[in-house]
């Protein structure tokens, strides 16, 4: 018998001073039974950094050939493909062939560092790929914010991200491991 996803409702208010983007997004996150709170919250961070109309969560862990977060244009072409975690080279290459821009948000501390050391040379080839690493301490603190109903305020300024639920604030300073050369 298959386990069902757990549904999380989020009201995400974004103040992105780097992009001059200010909006509130009512979101429904389906957390796959094998997904942790930490990974789910990293998805929320990636969504906040790229938020715009038509940005949506994909089936992620439920479907190998789908992005965790995706942006399509009116023709159905994929403008933005976002992977969360430590994807294999084949998955990233396939995404780079399907989308104009691809982002990988790596997390997990030493495991993510080892993944990058092993993958960096192979992932340097695609010109439309950016790789971002999130600090382990920050992602663990983010996991503590996870609740079935959340009101999260996100502020982004000078590359730093702050998430707060009104009681606890988590500061995230992403490390840019690779920047797309195509854009």
Buried (B, 14 or more C-beta within 10 A) or exposed (E): EEEEBBEBEBEBBBBBEEEEBEEEBEBEBBBBEEBEBBBBBBBBBBBBBBBEEEBEBBBBBEEEEBBBBBBBEEEEEBBBBBBBBBBEBEBBBBBBEBBBBBBBBBBBBEEBBEBBEEBEEEBEEBEBBBBBBBBBEBBBBBBEBBEEEBBBBBBBEEEEBBBBBEEEEBBBEBBEBBEBEEE
